[in-house]
Amino acid sequence: MFRSGKFVAKRLRKANDEPLTAEQVQPNGVDLTLGTVYEQTTPGRIGRDGKRVGDRRELDPTDGTFRLEPGNYIAEYGEVVRVPDSHVGFIYPRSSLMRNSAMLNTAVWDAGYEGVGEGLLQVGHEIEIERGSRIGQFVLAAADHEGVYEGEYQGERL
């Protein structure tokens, strides 16, 4: 069962400690905003014995707006997310991204995770995205689980 937007909103806060806006709270989740954008500059590695994330370069917005050419970028969200016990989190792209030839790809957010996460922003046609604009919707679903998230990304950017 997916939880209400009001329930989800109680588990989020802006990374800059400002309150969520009323327009972010949706019937079934909360809209996440764009914090910053990175471009990966060196290869990463995923092996059986571990992983390494490639180096990144933070992009500078012009007058608060990122002007992105087609390609792949890392979008850092503007909110701190906390996934409560007995839940699993998912992020879905806002339709306005898809309607502008862009897509947001994310992974499962396990029970117990807390931090400022990120997603893969794929841009198919040049686009302008203003910092703080809503790019994805975070939803929580009730879920059975064994243990909670204790991986290396726990507490990221807090």
C-alpha positions as CSV (number, residue, x, y, z in Angstrom):
1,M,0.0,0.0,0.0
2,F,1.3,3.4,-0.9
3,R,1.1,6.1,1.7
4,S,-0.5,9.5,1.4
5,G,1.5,12.6,0.5
6,K,0.8,14.0,3.9
7,F,2.4,10.9,5.5
8,V,5.4,11.2,3.1
9,A,5.9,14.9,3.8
10,K,6.5,14.2,7.5
11,R,9.6,12.2,6.5
12,L,11.2,15.0,4.3
13,R,12.7,18.4,4.8
14,K,14.5,20.8,2.6
15,A,18.3,20.3,2.5
16,N,18.6,24.0,3.4
17,D,16.2,23.5,6.4
18,E,13.4,25.6,4.8
19,P,10.0,23.9,5.0
20,L,8.5,22.0,2.1
21,T,6.2,24.1,0.0
22,A,2.5,23.3,-0.1
23,E,2.7,22.7,-3.8
24,Q,5.3,19.9,-3.2
25,V,2.8,17.8,-1.2
26,Q,0.7,15.7,-3.7
27,P,-2.1,13.2,-2.9
28,N,0.3,10.2,-3.1
29,G,3.7,11.6,-2.5
30,V,6.0,14.6,-2.3
31,D,7.7,16.4,-5.2
32,L,11.4,16.5,-4.9
33,T,13.3,19.5,-6.3
34,L,16.5,20.0,-8.2
35,G,19.4,20.9,-5.9
36,T,22.3,20.8,-8.2
37,V,23.6,19.0,-11.3
38,Y,26.8,17.1,-11.8
39,E,28.5,15.7,-14.9
40,Q,30.6,12.5,-14.5
41,T,34.1,13.0,-15.7
42,T,35.9,9.7,-15.0
43,P,34.8,6.1,-15.3
44,G,33.2,4.3,-12.4
45,R,33.5,0.6,-11.6
46,I,31.1,-2.0,-10.3
47,G,32.7,-5.3,-9.4
48,R,31.8,-8.3,-7.4
49,D,34.1,-7.1,-4.6
50,G,33.0,-3.5,-4.5
51,K,32.3,-0.3,-6.4
52,R,33.8,3.1,-7.2
53,V,31.8,6.1,-8.3
54,G,33.5,8.1,-11.0
55,D,34.7,11.7,-10.4
56,R,32.1,14.4,-11.0
57,R,32.1,18.1,-11.9
58,E,29.4,20.3,-10.5
59,L,27.7,22.4,-13.1
60,D,27.2,26.1,-12.5
61,P,23.7,27.4,-13.3
62,T,23.3,30.7,-15.0
63,D,20.9,33.0,-13.1
64,G,19.7,29.8,-11.2
65,T,19.0,27.9,-14.3
66,F,20.8,24.8,-15.6
67,R,21.0,24.8,-19.4
68,L,21.6,21.1,-20.3
69,E,22.6,19.6,-23.7
70,P,21.6,16.1,-24.5
71,G,23.4,13.6,-22.3
72,N,23.5,12.0,-18.9
73,Y,23.7,14.0,-15.7
74,I,23.5,13.4,-11.9
75,A,20.7,15.3,-10.3
76,E,21.1,15.9,-6.6
77,Y,17.7,16.5,-4.9
78,G,17.0,19.5,-2.7
79,E,15.4,17.5,0.1
80,V,16.6,15.3,2.9
81,V,14.7,12.0,2.7
82,R,14.1,9.6,5.5
83,V,12.6,6.2,4.8
84,P,10.8,4.9,7.9
85,D,10.9,1.3,9.1
86,S,8.3,-0.9,7.4
87,H,8.5,1.1,4.2
88,V,10.3,1.3,0.9
89,G,10.8,4.5,-1.1
90,F,10.5,5.1,-4.9
91,I,11.0,8.2,-7.0
92,Y,9.1,8.7,-10.2
93,P,9.9,11.5,-12.7
94,R,7.5,14.4,-13.1
95,S,5.6,14.2,-16.3
96,S,6.9,17.7,-17.3
97,L,10.4,16.1,-17.6
98,M,9.1,13.4,-20.0
99,R,7.2,15.9,-22.0
100,N,10.4,17.7,-22.6
101,S,12.4,14.7,-23.7
102,A,14.1,14.1,-20.3
103,M,13.9,11.2,-17.8
104,L,14.8,10.7,-14.2
105,N,16.1,7.2,-13.3
106,T,16.4,6.1,-9.7
107,A,16.8,3.0,-7.5
108,V,14.9,1.5,-4.6
109,W,15.3,3.5,-1.3
110,D,15.5,0.9,1.5
111,A,13.9,1.2,5.0
112,G,16.2,3.2,7.3
113,Y,17.9,5.3,4.6
114,E,18.4,9.0,5.4
115,G,20.2,11.5,3.3
116,V,20.1,13.8,0.3
117,G,20.0,11.4,-2.7
118,E,20.4,11.7,-6.4
119,G,19.1,10.3,-9.6
120,L,20.3,9.9,-13.2
121,L,18.9,12.7,-15.3
122,Q,18.8,11.7,-19.0
123,V,18.4,14.6,-21.4
124,G,17.3,13.8,-24.9
125,H,16.9,17.4,-26.2
126,E,18.4,20.5,-24.7
127,I,16.4,21.7,-21.7
128,E,16.5,24.5,-19.1
129,I,15.8,23.4,-15.5
130,E,15.8,26.0,-12.8
131,R,17.3,25.1,-9.4
132,G,14.5,24.4,-7.0
133,S,12.1,23.2,-9.6
134,R,10.1,20.0,-9.1
135,I,11.6,17.1,-11.0
136,G,10.5,13.9,-9.3
137,Q,7.9,12.6,-6.9
138,F,8.9,10.6,-3.8
139,V,6.5,7.9,-2.7
140,L,6.5,5.5,0.2
141,A,5.0,2.0,0.3
142,A,4.5,-0.3,3.2
143,A,6.9,-3.2,3.0
144,D,8.2,-6.1,5.0
145,H,11.9,-6.1,5.5
146,E,14.8,-7.8,7.3
147,G,17.0,-5.1,8.9
148,V,17.4,-1.5,7.7
149,Y,19.8,0.2,5.3
150,E,23.3,0.6,6.7
151,G,25.2,1.0,3.4
152,E,27.9,3.6,2.6
153,Y,25.4,6.2,1.3
154,Q,23.6,6.3,4.7
155,G,23.6,10.0,5.9
156,E,24.9,11.3,2.5
157,R,25.2,15.1,2.3
158,L,23.8,15.6,5.8
